[in-house]
């Protein structure tokens, strides 16, 4: 039995992925309890559906994830997650095609919002041009006003796809918690996850300022929410930029005090992922180009 009121005291956001409840019935029950406790504490809840067929069947995933989704404020997924975990088809979904039919993603996002009462539905879009080159973008449906946002698109030369989805979720949550609009949060999330896929290891070792630079968005310390403005979100430290640090050797970079990566304040997370991080700071690859 967990002391959920203590755990969620002061928390603004709770995030969980579909990997956690897939680990077994007791963990699924614990996930449900955690979400209920987070909602009772006034925290917003986000779910990354994150379907893994090696962990459970589609039937079991739907049995568990559909009720959990109905308790979420924000749902994050790709087309496979939506189909396998919620039983909803995405018309025109074909990741191997040169282009994606965005209209199909809008329809399914609207349906998720309507059927489960979700406020925001984010869907990542990956175009697999080859094993090492992907197109990367996302869409976001805002149920409050019926707005549908489509992000910028990047052509990414892949170094390591691990953590790409988690970095998207982290970027989206960061944007929303820091007072950015849903559209600005989407742009930030896509840029953050594009950068992550050019970096070896589990963690997105870049700063918020660099993500903003790639996204062409507002600086971190100019967000709309007065409560979060200032040193809490501004990149700490001084000296050479993270881009300069990435160009240096791993040995030299480890001797320096690294600029803090962007972090979401007051956010509890259940991801089911390994807590071990890749600590080296690799040479910065020229792996991303902006698509028109």
N, C-alpha and C positions, 0 to 999 in steps of 0.2 A: 504494500500500500504506500503510495507516494503522497507527500504533503503538498498537493497541488496548489493550494492557496499561497503557500510560502514560495514555491517554485515560480509562480507567475506574478508575485507581488512586484508591481512597477513595470511589468512587461507591456510593451506596446504592440508586439507582433509575435505570432507563433507560426512557424513553418514546419511542414512535415512532407515527406515524400512517400510514394507508394511502395518503396522498398521496405520501409519499416513494418507495416502491417503484413507484408508478404512473408515475413520471417516466421510466422506461426500464429495460431489462434490467440495465445496469451498476449502476444505483442500487438495484435490487432485490437484486442480489448483495451490494452493500455493506451494505444493511439487514440481510440475513441474517448476514453476518459480524459486524456490530455487535452483534446480539442474542446470537450465540454467545459473543462476547467478554465481553459484560456478564454473562451467566450464569456464565462461567468466573471472572469477578472477584467473584462472589457478590452481584451487584446483582439486585434484583427487576426484572422486565420487564413493562411495560404496553403494550398496543396499542389505539389507537383505530382501528377499521376504516375509517371515514371514506371511504366509496366515492364516487368522482367519475366519472360516466359519460363525461365529456368527455376523461378521461385514459386510460381503458382499457375493455375489454369485460368483461362479467361472467365470461366463460370465463377470460380472462387473470387477472382479479382473484382468482378462486378457485384457479387454478393456483399463484399466488404467496402469497396470504394464508392459505390453509388450513395449509400447513407452518409459516408464521411464527406463526400463532395457537397451534399446538401447542407452541411454545417460550415462550409468555407465561405470566405468573402472573395478570395481570389483563387482561380484555378490556372495552373500552368501545365502545358502538355504539348505533345506533337500529335500528328494524325494517328499513329499507331496506338499511343496511349489512350486517346479518346475512343477509338474503336474497341480496343481490348478491355479497358477498365470500365467504360461506361456503356458500351454497346451501341455507339452512334457512329455511323459511317460518314466519311468526308468525301464528298463527290469531287472527282477530278484530281484526287491526290496521287501524284506520281513523282517521287523524289528523284528519279533517274532522268526525268525530262529536262529540257533546257529552260523551260519556264513553268511556273506554278499557276494553277487556276485559283486565284485568291478568293473569288466569289464563293467557292465551296467551303473555304475556311470561315468566311463570314457567316454563312448559314449555320454551320455546326456550332460556332461560338455563340451565336444568338440562341440556338437550341439549348446549349448547356446552361446559359444564363437563365433562360425561361423555365427549363425543366427542374433545375436544382436551386434556383433562387440566388445564383452567384452574381456578385457585383461586377467583377472584372474577369475576363477570360483571355489569357495570353496563349498563343500558339506559335511555336518556333517552326521555321520553314528552312529545311535543308535541301539544297539541290546538289546531288552527287554527280559531279562532272567526271570524277575519277576517284581512285582510292586516296589520292593525296590532295585533291582540289575540290572544294565545296563552295557553293553559294550559300550565304547565311543571312537570314533576315527573320522577321517575326511580325505578327499582327496582334492587335489588342482590341477586344470589344468591351465597351463601357456601357453597361446596362442602364445606368442612371439617365443618360441622355440619348441612348441608342447610337452613340458615335463609334465608328470603326476606324482604327488607326493602323496604317501600314508603315513599317519602319524603313529606314535606309537599308541598302543591301551591300554586302561585302563579298568579295571573291577571296576566299581564304586558302592559302597553302598550308595544309595541316601538318603540325608537328606532334600534337597530342590532343585527341578529342576528349580524353577523360576530364571531367569537370566542366565541359562546355555548357551542359544543361544547368548544373548547379550555379555556375557563374552568371547565367542569364537570370535565374530566379533571384540570386543575391542582388544583382544590379537592379532588377525591377522593384524588389522590396526596398532597397536603399533609396531609390528615387521617390517612391511613394511615402516612406517614412519621413524623408527629409523635406517633404512639402512640394515636390515637383508635380506637375500635371501628369495624368496618365500617359499622354503622348510623349512628354519629355522623359518620363521614366522608362518607356519602351525604347526610346532611342539610346538611352544610357545602357540599358540591359543588353541590347544587341551589340553595341560597341564593346562592352566589357567581355561578353562571351566570345566575340570574334578574336579579341586579343588573347584570351585564355587558350584558344585552340592553336596558338603559335608558341606556347610555352610548355615545356615538359613538366610533368608532375601534376599533383592534384589541385594545387592552389593557384589562384589568379594573382600573381605577384606584380600587380601594377597599382598605381594610385588613382584616386578619383579624378584628379586633374588630367591625367593622361587619357582616361576614358572619355572625359569631356572633350579633350582635344580631338580625339578620333571622331566622336559623335558630332562635333560642331555645336555642342550645347552650351548652356550657361555655366559659368564657374560654380564650383561647389559652394562657395560662401555667398552666393546670390540666390539661394533658393527662397521660395515664397513663405515658408513657415518660420516666423520669428523665433519660435521656441527652439528650433534646431540650428539657427544661424550662429556662426562663430566658430570657435576653436574646436568644438565637438565634432564638426564635420569637415572643417578645413584641413587640408593636408598639412601634417606636422613636419617640422624639420626645415633645413635649408641646404644650400649647396647645389651640386649638379642634379639635373632632373633624372627621373627614373629611366628615361630613354638612354641617357648617358651611362647610367649604371649597368643597364642591360648589355651594353656594348663591351663592358670590361670583363675580364676573366672571372670565373667563379671564385677562384682563390682570393683575388683582390676584393671582389664584391662582398665576400663573407667577412672581411676585416672591417668593413664600414658599417656604420649604423644606418640601417635601411629606413627610408621613408615608409611610414605606415601605409599598408594597403587600405583601401576604403573598407569601412566596417559599418554595419547597421546597428545603431544604438538600441538597447532594450529589446533585443530580438532573441527569442528562444528557438532552437532548431532541433528537429529530429530528422536526420537524413538517412540513417542506416549505412553511412559511408565510413571508411576507415579513418581514424583520427590522425593517422600518420601523414605528415606532409613532406613533399619534396623540398629540401631546403636550399639547394643550389640555385643560383641566379644565372641562367644561361645567357649566351650571346644573343642579342636581339635579332630575330630573323625578319627579313623583309617579306613577310608572308601575307600581307593584307592589301587589297586594293579596293577602292570605293567604286561601286557600280552606279551608273547614271540612273 
